[in-house]
Amino acid sequence: MQRKTLTRAISALLCLAGASVTTGALGEAAQQGFYGVIKAGAYYINNPLTVGPGQAKKGDGAARLMPQVGYRRNTDSIEVDVSYAMDAVRYSSTDGLNSVQHKILGRALWKALPDWLSVEAKASRVQQAADPLGASNLNGLLGDNNRVDVDSASFGPRLRHEFGNTLLQGRYTLTRTRYGTRGQLVNGFVRDANDQDGYLSWGTDKDEGRFGWQVDAKHQRTTYGTNAFQPFQYDRVGVNVSVPVGSRWSVIASGGKESDVAKSSSKGGLDSTVWEGGVRWSGPQNLTHFEAAYGKRYFGNSFRAAFARQAKFLTLSASYSEEPTTETSRLTRAVPTFDVGTDSPINAPFLLKEAEFTAMLTGSRSVLEVQAYHRQRHFGAAALRGDDLRRGLTGRFTRHLSSRMDFSFDGSWEQVRIDGRGGYKQAEGGLELSREIGANTDIIFGVRRWERGGASPFKVVAGYVQVAKKF
C-alpha cells in the first residue's frame, strides 16, 4: 500500500503546475493549418517527496519544457487534427523524480456521403518515463526502468439520415488499446484489449407536443490479449415511446431485452427483461430540458436523470446514469484525455454509476466553471479487488484584467475509497497571472499547492515563472 500510495503521489507531482501548454493569454490554438506553442518554466518546490518520516523538508529547483505542435484542417468533406506534445521536467538535485512525457494525438473524419455516411478514425500514443536521466529511482523503490506506454487506435463508420420526420442513426467503432509498462508507474491488472461498440436506432426525434417512438439496439464486446481474462459482451434491444401530456410534458416508457451480466459477463445475448417509465419536460424556446426515469435492469432497480439549462450568461447540466462497461472501453471513449498514471484499468466488467453536475457562468471579462462528480464502480464477485468510489469537485475562474493581462484560479478536491484497501483525500489549487510581453508571447507567474491524506500524506507548494511563445 505504501509503495502504491507513493507512486500515485509521484505521478501527481510529475504534473508540477498542471497547466496545459495552451493556457494563459495566448489561449488555445484554434486556427487552421500548422500551429504550435513552446512553453518553458523555472520552478521552486518546497518538498519534492524525497524526505523520510521525521526529516526536515528540503526545497529544490526544477526546469520544465513543454512544446506542442499540430496541424488542423476542416473542409466540407474532411476534418483532420494531429498534434504532438512533450512535457519534460528536470530537478536540480533531487534524484528519482525527473520525468518526460510524450503525447501524440490524431483524429480524422471523412464525410463520405453527405446526409448519410461518415467515417471517423482516431489514434493516440502516450509515453511517460520517470527519472529517465538517472538510475537510482529513490534508492530503487520504483526500479531502474519506469516507463508506461499506451497506444490506442479506433476506426468506424457513422450513419445518419432523415426520412421525413424520422431519424436513422448508428455507429460502429473498433478500438485497439495496448498497454506497455516497465517498473511500477502503473499498478493494477492491465492487458492489451480490443473493444467493439455498435449502436443503431430509428424513430422520431424528441420534440415535445407529439407522439414519439424509437427502436434501438446496442452491442459491446471487449476481448483481451491473454487467455487469463474472459471477454466481456453486452447486448440490448428495445422500444421507446413518448406520449405528450400538455404542451411541455411527456410520459416516456421503454421495454426490451438485455444481457444479464451478473450471471455471465462473456456470453452476451438477450436473457434479461428491461423496462422503465418516466417523464420529460422542455421549457420555453427549448432552453431547458429535464428527463427522469425509473425501471428494472438485470442488476435490479435502475434510475437515470438528466437536466440542462442554457441562458445568456449561465449554462447548467446535471445527469445520473447506470450502465455496465469495462475500464478499457471507458478509457478509449475518453481519448485523448485519459490518465494512465493513476488507478490503472482492471480487466473486469463493472456497473458504472455516475453522477455529474457542471455550471458555467460567463461575463464580459470573466468565466467561472464548476464541476462536481460521483463515480462508483461495482465489480461483483469476479473482481480482483473491491468496488471503488471517487467523488470530487473542480473549479476554474478566469478574469481578463486588461487586453494584455489575464488572471486565473483553479482548484480541485477529491475523495477516493476502495473496499478493503481504505482510501485517501487530496486537494490541489493554484493561481496564475499571465501578461503579454510581445507578439504572441506571454510571461506567466504562478503558485500551486498539493495536499494528500491517507497512509502516506504529503503537502507540496511550488512557485514558478514561465514564458510561452505561440506560432
N, C-alpha and C positions, 0 to 999 in steps of 0.2 A: 504493500500500500504506500509506504514512504517513497519508494522509487517512482511509482506511477504518479503520485501527487507532485513530486519534484519535477518529473518530466513535463507534466502539464504546466507547472509554474514557469519552467524554462521556455516552453513553447509559447506561452503568453508573453514572456519578456522579449522574445526574439522579435516581436512586432514593434517594440520600442514605442514610438509616438503613435503608432496605429493609423496615421493619416495616409490616405492613398496618394498616388503620385499626381493626382489631378485636382487636389483641393487647393484652397487659397483663392486669391483674387483672379488667378488665371482661369479658374473654372474648368469644366470638363471640355475635353477636346471633341467637339461635335461636328466639325467641318468635314466635308468630303475630301477624298484624296489622302495624301500622306500627312500624318500628324505625329507629334511627339512632345514629350515633356522630360526634362532632366532635372532632378532634384537632388541636392547634396546637403548634408547637415552635420553639425557637430553637437554632441550630447554630453551631459554630465549626469551620472546615475549614482544615487546615494547608497544603493545596496544591490549589487549585482548577483545576489543569491548564492554567493560562494562562502559566506561566513557560517561557522558552525554554531550550535546552541551555546549561549553564554558568551560568545565572542562579540567584540565591538564591530559595528558596521564600518565598512570601508568604501569610499567612493571611487569611481573610475570614470574615465572619459571614453567616448566611442565616436567613431565616424560612420556615417551611413550614406550610401549612394543608391539612388532609385531612378534609373532611366526607364522610359516607356516609349515605344514607337508602335505605329499601327497604320493601317490603310482601311478606308471606308468608302464604299461606293453604293449608291442607291439609284436605280432606274425603274422604269415601269415594269420591267420583266425580271430584274435580278437585284438582290441585296447581298453585299459582301462586307464583312468586317473581320479583320485579322489584326491581332496585337501581340506584342511581346513586352514583358516587364521583368525587371530584376530588382531585388532588394538585398543589398549586401551590407552587413554590419561587422565592424572590426573594433574590438575593445583595445584599450591602451595597454593594460596589464593583466586583466582578468582572463584566465585560461579556461577554455571549455565552453564559452558562450558565443564565440564568433559564428556567424551564420550567413548563408547565401540561399536565396530562393529565386527560382526561375518560373515564369508562368507564361505559357503560350496558349492563346485562345483564338478560335476561328469559328465563323458562322457564315453560311451561305444559304440563301433562299431563292429558288428558281420558280417563277410563276409560269409554269409550263403551258397551261390552258387557262386563260383569263376566265373568271367566274366559274371555274371547275376545279382545276388541279394545280397544286404547287408542291414542290419537293424541298425539304429542309435538311441540311447536314450541319453537324456541329462536331468540333474536336477540341480537346484541351490536353495540356500536359503541365503538371505542377511538380516541381522538384525542390525539395528543401534539404539542405545539408547543415548540420550543426558542427561547429568547430572544424571547418574544412582546412584551416591553416595550422592546426595543432593536433597532437596525438594523445594528450593526457586525458582530455574529456572529464574534468572533475575527478581526477585520480581513478579513471577507468570506470566510473559509475555508469556511464552511458555506452561504453565500448569504444573501440578505436574508430569504427566507421558508423556514422549515424546519418542515414540518408533515407528519405521517403520519396518515391516516385509514384504518381498517379496519372495514368493515361486513360482518357475516355473519348470515345467516338460514337456518334449516333447518326442514323440516316433513316428517312422515312417520308412517305407521301402525306399530303394534307388534302382532303376533299371538302368542297363547299359549293353548293349550288341551290338556288331558289327555284321552286316550282310553284308559281302562283303565290299563295300565302303560306306555303310550307317550305321548310329548310332541310336539306340533306347535308350532313356534315360528318366527317370521320377523319381518323388519323391512325397511322401505324408507325411505330418507332422501334428500331432495333439498335440497342446500345451495347457496346463492349467496354468494360472497365477493367483495367489492370492495375494491381497494387504491387509495388516493389519496395521492400523495406530492408534496411540493414541497421542493426543496433536497436535502440529502444525508443525511437521517436514516436512510433505508433504502437499502442497497446490494444489488445483485443484479438479476435479471431477473424482475420480477413483473408479472402481468397478472390482470385480473378473471377469475373462474373459476366454473363450475357443476360440482357434484360429485353423482353419483348413487351410492348404495351400497345394495345389496339382499342379503338372506340368507334362506334358507328351509331348514328341517331337520325331519325326522320320524324318530322312533325311540325306543328305550328310554333310560332315564337311565343314569348311570354307577355305580349301586350295585354293590358287589363281591359276588361269590358266585353270579352267574348270567350266562348268555349275553346279550350286548347287541349291538344293531345300530343304525345310523343312516344315513340318506341325506340329503345336503345339497347345496345349490347356492349359489354366490356370484356377484355381478355388481357391478363397479365401473367407472364411466366419469367422466372429468374432461374438460371442454371449456373453452377459454379465449376471452376476448373479443378475439381477434385471429387473423388467418389465419397469422401468423408461427409459431405453435406448433401442432403436431398434437395432436389429442385423445389421451387415454390411456384404454384399455379393457382390463379383465382379467376373465375368466370362469373358473369352476371348478365341476365337479360330481364327486361321489364317494360311495363307500360305506365306512362304518367298522364294524368288528366288534371285540368283545372277548370272549375266552374265559377263564373262571376257571381258575386253577391254584392249588389250595389255597383257604384261607379268605380270604386277603387279597391275593393276587397275581392279575393278569390279563395275558394276552398280547393286545396290541392290533395291529390291522393295518388299512390303508386303501388304496384304489386308486381311480383315476378319471382324468379328463382336465382340462387347464387350458390357458390361453393361453400361447404361447411369446413372452413379452415381449421376449426377446433378439433375436428375428427381426423382430417388428413390435410396437410398443407401442400402436398405434392401432386395429388391426382386431379385437382380441378373438378370440373363437372358442375351439374346443377342439381344438387341434392338437398337444398335447404330453401324453405319459403321465406320471402322477404316482403314486407309491406310497410307503408307509412301513410299518415294523414296529417294535414296541417293547413296553414293559411299563408296567403301572400297579399301584400299591400303596396301600392305605389302612390306616392304623393303627387302634388301638382307639378306639371311640366316634367314629370319623371325624374325629379331631382333627388327624391328619397325613395328607397326601396327597403322592404322588410319581408323576410320569409322565415318560417319556422315549421318544423315537422317532427312528429314522434312516431315510432314504429317498432317493428321486431326484425332483428337480424339473426344470423347464426350464433352470435355471441350473447343474445338476449335483448333487453331493451336498448333502443337506439334513439338518439336525439341529434338534430342538427339545426343550425340557425345562421342567418346572415343579415347584415344591416349595412346600408350605405347611404351617405348623405353628402351632397355636394352643393355648396353655396358659394357666394362671391369670394369670400376670404377663408372659409373653413371647409375642409374635407374630412369626413369621418367614415370609418368602416370597421365592422366587427364581424367575426364568424366563429363558429364552432362545428367541428366535424369529427366523425369516427370512421376510419377506413383501415382495412388490412393492407399491409405492404411489407417491403423489406428495406433494409437500410441502404443497400446498393441502389435500389430503384429510387428511393427518396433523394439520395445524393446526386444521382445522374440527372434528375429533373431540376436540381438546383445549380447545375453547371452554368456559369463558371464561379459560383460564389462559395462552394462548399469548402470547409476547413478540414483538412486531413490530419491535423496535428493533435486534435483533442477528441477524446471519446470516439475512437475509430469504429467503423461499422462492424457488426456482428452478423455472421451468416445464419440468421434465424428469422423467420417471419414474425411479425408482431402486429398488434392492433394499435394504431396511432390515434390517440385522442388529442386534438389540437384546437386551441382557442387563441385568437389573435384580436387585438384592438389597435388601430392606428388613427392618428389625428394629425392634420397639417393645417397650421394657421399661417396665412400669407398676407403680409402687409406691403406697403410701398417700398420699404427698405429692410424688412425683417422677415425671417421664415423660422417657424417653430415646428419641429417634427417630434412626435412621441409614439412609441410602440410598446405595448405590453403583450406578453405571450405566456402560454402554459402548454407544455407538451409532455405527454405521458406515452411511454412505450410498454405495452403489455405483451411479454414474450410467451407466456404459457409454460406448461410443464417441460417442453422440449428445449428450453433455452439453456445456454451455458452460463447464464448469470441472471440475477434478479431483475425485475422491472425497474424502470428508472423514471424520474420526474425532473423536468427542467422548466423553471419559470423565471421570468425576468422582466426588466423594464429598461428601455433605452430611450434616449432623447438627444436632440441636437438643436441648437439655436444659432442662427447666423444673423449678422447685422451689418449692413453697408454703412460704415461711418462716413465715407466720402467716396468720390469717384475713384480714388486710389487706395482706399484702405477698407479692410474687412475685419470683423471680429467674430469669433465663433467659440461656442462652448458645447461640449458633448459629454455625456455620462451614461453609465450602464450599471445595472445591478442584476445579479443572477444567483439563483439557488439551484444546486444540483444534489439529487438524492438517489442512491442506488440501493435497492433492497439487499440487505446482507453485507453491504460494504460501507455504510454510512454515507456521508456527503460533505458538502462544503458550501460556503457562500463567498462570492467575490464581487468586487466593485472596481470601477475604472472611470476616470474622468480627466478632462484636460481643457486648457484654454489656448487659443491661438489668435495672434494678431498678425495680419498679412498686409504688407504695403507694396504697391507697385513702385519700383525704383528705376524702371526703364522700359523700353518697348518689349512687351511680353515677358517681363522679368519681375519676380516678386522676391522679397525678403520676408521670412516668416519667423516669428518669435513664439515659443510655446513652453508650457509646463504640463506635465502629466503625472498622474498618481495611480498606482495599482495597489489593491489590498485583497488578500485571500485568507480565509479562516480554514478550519479543518485540522487534519493531522499534521500538516506542515505549513503553518501560516507564514505569511510574509507581507511586508509593506515596502513599496518601491516608489521613489519620486525621481523624475527626470526632467531636466530643463534642456532646451535645445534652441538652435538657430539654424534655419535652412535657407537656401537660395534655390529658386525654381525658375527654369527658363523654358518657355513654350515655343515651339516652332512648327 
